[in-house]
Amino acid sequence: MLVMLLAALDGTIVSTALPTIVGELGGLNQLSWVVTAYLLSSTVVVPLYGKFGDLYGRKRMMQVAIAIFLVGSVLCGMAQNMVQLILTRALQGLGGGGLVVITIASIGDVIPPAERGRYQGLFGGVYGLATVLGPLLGGFMVDHLSWRWIFYVNLPLGLLCVAIIAMVFRPHARPVRHAIDYKGAASLTVALSGLIVFTTEGGTELPWNSAKLWLILALAVAAILAFVRAERVAAEPIMPLHLFRHRIFLLSSLIGFFVGAALFGSTTFIPLYMQVVKNASPTEAGMQLLPLMGGVIVSSVVVGRLISRLGRYRVFPILGTALSATALVLLGTVGEGDPVFLLYIYTGVLGAGLGMVMQVLVLATQNSVEMKHLGVATSGVTLFRSIGGSIGVSLFGAIFSISLQARLHDVLPGGAQTAHSFGPAAVRALPAALHQRYVHAFAASMHTVYFVASALVVVAFLMALRLRDIPLRTTHR
């Protein structure tokens, strides 16, 4: 749980400090790469950590991941320009990518499936708690210390993790023959890198009609084909292809993909909506995610305990996706004149639905695969959720931008090309009549985002109906 806290905090604490970092280091045009570099490197190593954990043991790989993460954190704090910060964030991500997947897989080493639900519920709660604490802690450090402390703060927590793991973590180790799948690892890295660069750069740094952008996608597709070919002949494949014939693994991965896309793609805009439509300050806008994470924490813990008591899990992804889709539709009906407490209620319901899905998919997968594939199956489900989140942010960003620009073209003829990129301060400076039209167009574009997100979650709901309950194992055999 400490390692999960370490990983989840870093994912949320940095965003608060980005404006301050740019103010000191410059390089506004490179700002997105501070986030993208970490996302890219942490995603591509997820399946590698999963496989290496199966081969060499989870304890050793967790210690390696923490060490790389801490070295990267120190170097991030010492960065003197934006290029250095981007490179050190990439290094930090090489460690950070292993923290979550190894942690979740490690539960399978020490807790049998029948008891695992309540523990995974607690882990889901820790992740939600970190999402709330991150922006608050980051804001405090930026205001009272320095932005560099958002990286240095990882040191004491990371060293505590290393000490405790060394003393008390006793996984079920098994001797295995090691045959590293270098071709599979290389082709998978190229494929995931291409997909993430395509989704993060498309419509932002590179226009959608850019030849360079589509060349990147073509390279990613070619790498995927090379990866499939390599996995067919590898002695110890990074991602055994037979897992994709495994019904529970395949459904869990696809459900995680669609839910991840909808979650990250839609909730990214909630703070911006609060600043533009409700005139909230950045701090107040960030606090609007508290009900969402509160719902995640409560439902994760409650559902985890219910699964351990009932021995059944299938009903929860079904209920969770149905609840999430309903909440997204309700968010799409909130008008600019409606009270803020409606947003609190609907985002809380969304969080409750998501808490029933994410950790349960991992539990279902771990319960149904052989122990020797525990790490790689866990990393596979985690990987699809991460890719879904990356694509979701890009997809919904494009949907929102196109929708807003089309509406502004009718409201502000000739000015739509620049007005769609206005920040909250520029919107507030508009004349009263134009301000009202802009806010209405902005809110209507947000509704489009939520309705599309709900459609994706409905797809996940239909897939969840095809899950089946497999009795939870009471031993590791």
JOQUI-V276478 format. One record per backbone hydrogen bond with DSSP energy under -0.5 kcal/mol. CO is the residue of the C=O (numbers start at 1). NH is the residue of the N-H. E is the energy in kcal/mol with one decimal. If there is no record, write none. Layout:
co=(CO:CO)
nh=(NH:NH)
e=(E:E)
//
This chain:
co=(1:2:3:4:5:6:7:8:9:9:10:12:13:14:14:15:17:18:19:20:21:22:25:27:28:30:30:31:31:32:32:33:34:35:36:37:38:39:40:41:43:45:46:47:48:49:50:51:52:53:57:58:59:60:61:62:63:64:65:66:67:68:69:70:71:72:73:74:75:76:81:82:83:84:85:86:87:88:89:90:91:92:92:93:95:95:96:96:97:98:99:100:101:102:103:104:105:105:106:106:107:112:112:113:113:115:116:117:118:119:120:121:122:123:124:125:126:127:128:129:130:131:132:133:134:135:136:137:138:139:140:141:146:147:148:148:149:151:152:152:153:154:155:156:157:158:159:160:161:162:163:164:165:168:171:177:180:181:182:183:184:185:186:187:188:189:190:191:192:193:194:195:196:197:198:201:201:206:206:207:210:211:212:213:214:215:216:217:218:219:220:221:222:223:224:225:226:227:228:229:230:230:234:240:241:242:243:245:246:247:248:249:250:251:252:253:254:255:256:257:258:259:260:261:262:263:264:266:267:267:269:270:271:272:273:273:274:274:281:282:283:285:286:287:289:290:291:292:293:294:295:296:297:298:299:300:301:302:303:304:305:306:307:311:313:313:314:315:316:317:318:319:320:321:322:323:324:325:326:327:328:330:331:335:339:339:340:340:341:342:343:344:345:346:347:348:349:350:351:352:353:354:354:357:358:359:360:361:362:363:364:365:365:370:371:373:374:375:376:377:378:379:380:381:382:383:384:385:386:387:388:389:390:391:392:393:394:395:396:397:398:399:400:401:402:403:404:405:406:407:407:408:412:412:415:415:416:418:419:423:424:425:427:431:432:433:434:435:436:437:438:439:440:441:442:443:444:445:446:447:448:449:450:451:452:453:454:455:456:457:458:459:460:461:463:464:473)
nh=(5:6:7:8:9:10:11:12:12:13:14:16:17:17:18:18:21:22:23:24:25:26:82:30:31:33:34:34:35:35:36:37:38:39:40:41:42:43:44:45:46:49:50:51:52:53:54:55:56:57:61:62:63:64:65:66:67:68:69:70:71:72:73:74:75:76:77:78:79:79:85:86:87:88:89:90:91:92:93:94:95:95:96:97:98:99:99:100:101:102:103:104:105:106:107:108:108:109:109:110:111:115:116:116:117:119:120:121:122:123:124:125:126:127:128:129:130:131:132:133:134:135:136:137:138:139:140:141:142:143:144:145:149:150:151:152:153:154:155:156:157:158:159:160:161:162:163:164:165:166:167:168:169:170:173:179:182:185:186:187:188:189:190:191:192:193:194:195:196:197:198:199:200:201:202:204:206:203:204:210:214:215:216:217:218:219:220:221:222:223:224:225:226:227:228:229:230:231:232:233:233:234:237:243:244:245:246:247:250:251:252:253:254:255:256:257:258:259:260:261:262:263:264:265:266:267:268:269:270:271:273:274:275:276:277:278:278:280:285:286:287:288:289:290:293:294:295:296:297:298:299:300:301:302:303:304:305:306:307:308:309:310:311:472:316:317:318:319:320:321:322:323:324:325:326:327:328:329:330:331:332:333:334:338:342:343:343:344:345:346:347:348:349:350:351:352:353:354:355:356:356:357:358:361:362:363:364:365:366:367:368:368:369:373:374:377:378:379:380:381:382:383:384:385:386:387:388:389:390:391:392:393:394:395:396:397:398:399:400:401:402:403:404:405:406:407:408:409:410:410:411:412:415:416:418:419:420:421:422:427:428:429:430:435:436:437:438:439:440:441:442:443:444:445:446:447:448:449:450:451:452:453:454:455:456:457:458:459:460:461:462:463:464:465:466:467:114)
e=(-2.2:-2.3:-2.4:-2.8:-2.4:-1.3:-1.1:-0.7:-1.1:-2.6:-0.8:-0.6:-0.5:-1.2:-0.7:-0.7:-2.6:-2.4:-1.9:-1.5:-3.3:-2.2:-0.5:-1.5:-1.6:-1.1:-0.5:-1.7:-0.6:-0.7:-2.8:-2.4:-0.6:-2.4:-3.2:-2.1:-2.5:-1.7:-2.1:-1.0:-1.1:-2.7:-2.1:-2.2:-3.1:-2.4:-1.3:-1.9:-3.3:-1.3:-1.7:-2.5:-2.0:-2.2:-2.5:-2.5:-2.2:-2.4:-2.4:-2.6:-2.3:-2.5:-2.1:-2.3:-2.2:-2.3:-2.1:-1.1:-0.5:-1.2:-1.9:-2.4:-2.4:-2.5:-2.1:-1.8:-1.8:-2.5:-2.2:-1.3:-0.9:-0.7:-2.8:-2.5:-1.4:-0.8:-0.6:-0.8:-0.7:-2.2:-1.7:-2.6:-2.3:-2.3:-1.1:-0.7:-0.7:-0.6:-0.8:-1.2:-2.5:-1.7:-0.8:-0.6:-0.7:-0.8:-2.7:-2.0:-1.5:-1.9:-2.3:-1.9:-2.3:-2.1:-2.1:-2.6:-2.5:-1.6:-1.2:-2.7:-2.8:-0.6:-0.9:-3.3:-3.0:-2.4:-2.1:-2.3:-2.4:-2.1:-2.5:-2.5:-1.7:-1.5:-1.3:-1.8:-2.0:-1.5:-1.7:-0.5:-0.9:-2.9:-2.8:-1.9:-2.0:-2.3:-2.2:-2.4:-2.7:-2.2:-1.5:-2.7:-1.5:-0.6:-1.4:-0.6:-1.5:-2.3:-2.6:-2.5:-2.3:-2.0:-2.1:-2.3:-2.7:-2.3:-2.4:-2.2:-2.5:-2.6:-2.4:-2.3:-2.4:-2.4:-1.7:-1.9:-2.4:-2.6:-0.5:-2.0:-1.6:-1.8:-1.8:-1.6:-2.2:-2.2:-2.0:-2.4:-2.3:-2.2:-2.1:-2.1:-2.1:-2.4:-2.4:-2.0:-2.3:-2.5:-1.3:-0.7:-0.7:-1.2:-0.5:-1.7:-1.4:-1.3:-1.4:-0.7:-2.7:-2.6:-2.6:-2.4:-2.4:-2.9:-2.4:-2.1:-2.3:-2.7:-2.6:-2.3:-2.3:-2.9:-2.3:-1.8:-1.9:-2.4:-1.0:-1.0:-1.2:-0.5:-2.7:-2.2:-1.9:-2.5:-2.7:-0.9:-0.7:-2.2:-2.9:-2.3:-1.4:-1.3:-1.3:-1.8:-2.4:-2.8:-2.3:-1.8:-2.8:-2.4:-2.3:-2.3:-2.0:-2.5:-2.8:-2.1:-1.9:-2.2:-2.5:-1.9:-1.8:-3.3:-2.9:-0.6:-1.3:-0.8:-1.1:-2.6:-3.1:-2.4:-1.9:-2.6:-2.5:-2.5:-2.0:-2.4:-2.3:-2.0:-2.3:-2.4:-1.6:-1.4:-1.1:-1.5:-1.2:-0.5:-0.9:-1.6:-2.3:-2.7:-2.8:-2.0:-2.2:-2.2:-2.5:-2.2:-2.2:-2.4:-2.3:-0.7:-0.8:-1.6:-1.8:-2.1:-1.1:-2.1:-2.7:-2.0:-2.9:-2.2:-0.9:-0.9:-1.3:-1.6:-1.6:-2.4:-2.2:-2.6:-1.7:-2.0:-2.2:-2.7:-2.2:-1.7:-2.2:-2.8:-2.4:-2.2:-2.4:-2.7:-2.6:-2.2:-1.6:-3.4:-2.9:-1.5:-2.2:-2.4:-2.6:-2.4:-2.7:-2.4:-2.7:-2.4:-2.1:-1.9:-2.6:-1.5:-0.8:-0.5:-1.4:-4.0:-2.1:-0.8:-0.7:-2.7:-1.5:-1.4:-1.6:-2.1:-2.1:-1.1:-1.4:-3.2:-2.2:-1.7:-2.8:-2.7:-2.0:-2.4:-2.8:-2.7:-2.3:-2.0:-1.9:-1.8:-1.5:-1.7:-2.3:-2.3:-2.2:-2.4:-2.3:-1.6:-1.7:-1.9:-1.9:-1.6:-1.7:-2.4:-2.3:-1.8:-2.4:-1.5:-1.5:-1.4:-2.9)
//
